[in-house]
Amino acid sequence: MKFGAAYIASALLLLTALGCQAETNAKPQRIVSLSLCTDQILLKLVEKERIAAITFLSVDPIYSFEWQTAQGLTTHTGLAESIVPLKPDLIIGSKYSTGNVVPMMAQLGYPTTTFDSPTTLKEAETLARDIGKAVGEAERAEQLIKSMQADIAKAKNMVAKLPPQLAISYGPNGYTAGKFTLKNEIFNAAGYRNLGAELGIDYYGNVSLEQLVISNPDVVVIDEDIPNQNSLAQSFVTHPVLKRLLGHNNLVSVPTSHWICPGPLASKAILTLAEQRQ
């Protein structure tokens, strides 16, 4: 059977198009994550065999909610020279990743995608969905979002009949979160008003120990596990005046790993706060 030149050309174009589509639809098999926060979602969505490397913080139980899952994976410190030998077929990270590794890897021709840091619970859902799409796991991303929504619904139900309490997240040097932060939404979902927002802080700022005592919040929320407990900055959180005036029952703990990353795992912080309501 003879085929015309036009027919053969059309067939070749079709085969080329199908090949490109198959390549486009293929899931990345050697993913490198550049930030703790993208690590956490990646570990929720992808088999470990498809992860070429994550950040060193993700194996640390203080900072990582997924530290057990992360065990055995290759870790990196964010330097391009440690990532190139891994031959990644996808690099994901935060737009706020430190250094110049993202543009450098992109210039070298590696597929690189960065994501914004969420400031609302809705944006946290969007982040999960976007990463799910990037790694070819849209369905698993939707499952993660449903799990997040279930945690939040459970927390809201726990505090539905309780009056709102005034709370503040208080870290080293009096560091706290304000109105336009995910922590503000976390507080609100758990039945708290955020003192940082009511003091006029929009994003992040510092509240002196004197201002904190004058404001007299119902609850002071501190990280459960913070290294370098003897530092001068840490003394804000452990100051005896704070404990004496507010009382032990007013000091609430949230594990660092529950809310260090603005993302879907924020629901774990909401649930933890709701469970500790007085």
Rosetta blueprint (number, residue, H / E / L):
1 M L
2 K L
3 F L
4 G L
5 A H
6 A H
7 Y H
8 I H
9 A H
10 S H
11 A H
12 L H
13 L H
14 L H
15 L H
16 T H
17 A H
18 L H
19 G H
20 C H
21 Q H
22 A H
23 E H
24 T H
25 N H
26 A L
27 K L
28 P L
29 Q L
30 R L
31 I E
32 V E
33 S E
34 L L
35 S L
36 L H
37 C H
38 T H
39 D H
40 Q H
41 I H
42 L H
43 L H
44 K H
45 L H
46 V L
47 E L
48 K H
49 E H
50 R H
51 I E
52 A E
53 A E
54 I E
55 T E
56 F H
57 L H
58 S H
59 V H
60 D L
61 P L
62 I L
63 Y L
64 S L
65 F L
66 E L
67 W H
68 Q H
69 T H
70 A H
71 Q L
72 G L
73 L L
74 T L
75 T E
76 H E
77 T L
78 G L
79 L L
80 A H
81 E H
82 S H
83 I H
84 V H
85 P H
86 L H
87 K L
88 P L
89 D L
90 L E
91 I E
92 I E
93 G E
94 S E
95 K L
96 Y L
97 S L
98 T L
99 G L
100 N L
101 V H
102 V H
103 P H
104 M H
105 M H
106 A H
107 Q H
108 L L
109 G L
110 Y L
111 P L
112 T E
113 T E
114 T E
115 F E
116 D L
117 S L
118 P L
119 T L
120 T L
121 L H
122 K H
123 E H
124 A H
125 E H
126 T H
127 L H
128 A H
129 R H
130 D H
131 I H
132 G H
133 K H
134 A H
135 V L
136 G L
137 E L
138 A H
139 E H
140 R H
141 A H
142 E H
143 Q H
144 L H
145 I H
146 K H
147 S H
148 M H
149 Q H
150 A H
151 D H
152 I H
153 A H
154 K H
155 A H
156 K H
157 N H
158 M H
159 V H
160 A L
161 K L
162 L L
163 P L
164 P L
165 Q E
166 L E
167 A E
168 I E
169 S E
170 Y L
171 G L
172 P H
173 N H
174 G H
175 Y E
176 T E
177 A E
178 G L
179 K L
180 F L
181 T L
182 L H
183 K H
184 N H
185 E H
186 I H
187 F H
188 N H
189 A H
190 A L
191 G L
192 Y E
193 R E
194 N E
195 L H
196 G H
197 A H
198 E H
199 L L
200 G L
201 I L
202 D L
203 Y L
204 Y E
205 G E
206 N E
207 V L
208 S L
209 L H
210 E H
211 Q H
212 L H
213 V H
214 I H
215 S H
216 N L
217 P L
218 D L
219 V E
220 V E
221 V E
222 I E
223 D E
224 E L
225 D L
226 I L
227 P L
228 N L
229 Q L
230 N L
231 S L
232 L L
233 A L
234 Q L
235 S H
236 F H
237 V H
238 T H
239 H L
240 P H
241 V H
242 L H
243 K H
244 R H
245 L H
246 L H
247 G L
248 H H
249 N H
250 N H
251 L E
252 V E
253 S E
254 V E
255 P L
256 T H
257 S H
258 H H
259 W H
260 I L
261 C L
262 P L
263 G L
264 P L
265 L L
266 A H
267 S H
268 K H
269 A H
270 I H
271 L H
272 T H
273 L H
274 A H
275 E H
276 Q L
277 R L
278 Q L
